[in-house]
Amino acid sequence: MKKLLASCLLLVLTGCGFRPLYEAGGSSDAMQEHLAGIEVAPIADRLGQQMRNRLLDRLNTSGTPDYRLEITLAQENEGYGIRPDAAATQEQLTLFAHVKLVNLNGETLVFEEDMRATTSYDLVLSDYAILTRREDSARRLMLDLAERVHRRLALYFSKAEQEQ
């Protein structure tokens, strides 16, 4: 029964024009060509440098760029879980990314989007442990946002291909 239901579901999905964003062997050649034509502008701070490097790896940029990706990062820490002595027991870290894709042909804005990712961690008595947790959490959030930016770009170019 489950196999019959799965087969029917696949038939319905192919009938509605569903196409996976990423093919089994990776992105299509056209998609890779679009993504490779994106120049990633420098992003401020160490976390921004790491995000830029991650995006450069994911986009495989080469040749003359057609687009420029501009990202501004900001982070916010908020303590909560207050103890009787007014010290926080946990901290919530939120990383914000303002993303803009600019077409270099005429400097037109293609899309602009705000993204955010949040995590929390326990605060302990060791200042070094807190600093390490804060930096590791920020790095993990940055990697998450970089992957989301990559998927957003792939989705934009996928829609642009379908409209052509």
N, C-alpha and C positions, 0 to 999 in steps of 0.2 A: 504494500500500500504506500509506504514512504517513497519507494522508487518511482512509482507512478505519479505521485504528487510532485516530486522533484523534477521529473521529466516534463510534466505539464507547466510547471513554473518556468523552466528554461525556455520552453516554446513561447510562453507569454512574453518573457523578457526579450527574446529575439524579435518578436513581432512588433514590439513597441519602439524599436530602434535603440535599445540599450546597447551601449558600447563601453567596455571597461576603460577607465582612464589610463591604466597601464596595461600593456599587453604582456603575455607570458614571458617573452624574451626581453622585457623592458619597454620603454616608451617607443612609439612609432618613430620612423626616421624624420617625419615632418615635425613631430613634437620635439624631438631632440634638436632639430635645426632651430626651432623657435627659441627653445630654452638656452641654446648655446649663443644666441644673439643678444643675450642680456648682460649688460655691464653692471656689476654690483659696486655702487659708490661706497667709499670708506665710511665706516660706522664708528662713532666715537667710543672711547674707552676700551679696556681689555676685553670685556664681554662682547662688545661690538665687533672687535677684530676677530674673535673666535666665531661669531655668527657669520661674518663675511666670508671667512675661510670655509666654513661648512657649506654655505650657499655656493661658493665657487666650485667646490668639489661636486656638489649635487647637480649644478647646472652645466658643468663641463664647458665653460665659456671659451670661445675661440673666435678668431677672425674679427671682422668689423662689426661692432655692436649696432643693433637696431633700436634697442631699448636701454634705459638706465633704471635700475632698481635703487630707490633711496629709502633707507630705514633709519628711524630714530628710536632709540631704546631709552626706557626709564624704568626704575624699579622703586618699589615701596615696601617698607617693612612695618609690620604692625604687631605689637605684643598683645597677647591675650592669655586667659587662664591665670588670672591674678591670684597670688598666694596672700595669706594674711599680712605678710610683711610688705605688701604692695609691689613685689617683684613678679614679673611675667614668667610663666612656666612654658609657654609656647610662643612661637613667632610665625606669622604668616608673611610669606614673600610673594609679591605680585610683580611680574615683569610685563611691561607694556611695550608694544611695538607699533609705531605708526609707519605704514608701508605705502609707498607710492611707486607706480610704474609709469615712466615717462617715455613716450615715443620720441626718438631723437630726430625724426623727420618733422621738423616744425615745433619741437619741444611741447607737444600736446600731452596732457595728462590722460593716461589710459584708464587707470583705476587708482583709487585711494582707499585704504582700509585700516582700521584700528584692530589690533589683536591683543589678547592678554592671556597669560597663563599664571596659575597660582598654585602654591604648595605651602605646606607648613612643616615645622620641625620642632622638637623639644629643645628647650634651653636647659643646659646643665651648668654646673659650677665652674667648669673650665672655660676660660675665655678663648683658648686655642680651639677647643672642640666646637664652640659656638661659631667662631670664624670659619672653620673648616666646613661645618654644616651649611652655613650661609652661602659660602662660595660654591659648594657642590650643588646646592639647591638652585642657585642662579644659573649654573652651567647646564643643569638638566632642563630647566625652563627655557633657556636659550636654544638648546637642541630641539626641543619640542616646537618652539616658535619657528625655527628655521625650516623644519619639516612642513609645518603648516603653510609657510610662505611658499615653499616649493610646490605643494599641492595646489595652492591658490593660483599660482602662475600656470601650472599644467591645466587646471580647469579653465582658465581664461583662454588659453590657446586652443584647447579642445573645442570650446564653444565657437571660437573664431573659425576653426577648420570646418565645423558643421555648417556654419552660415555661408561659407563660400560655395 
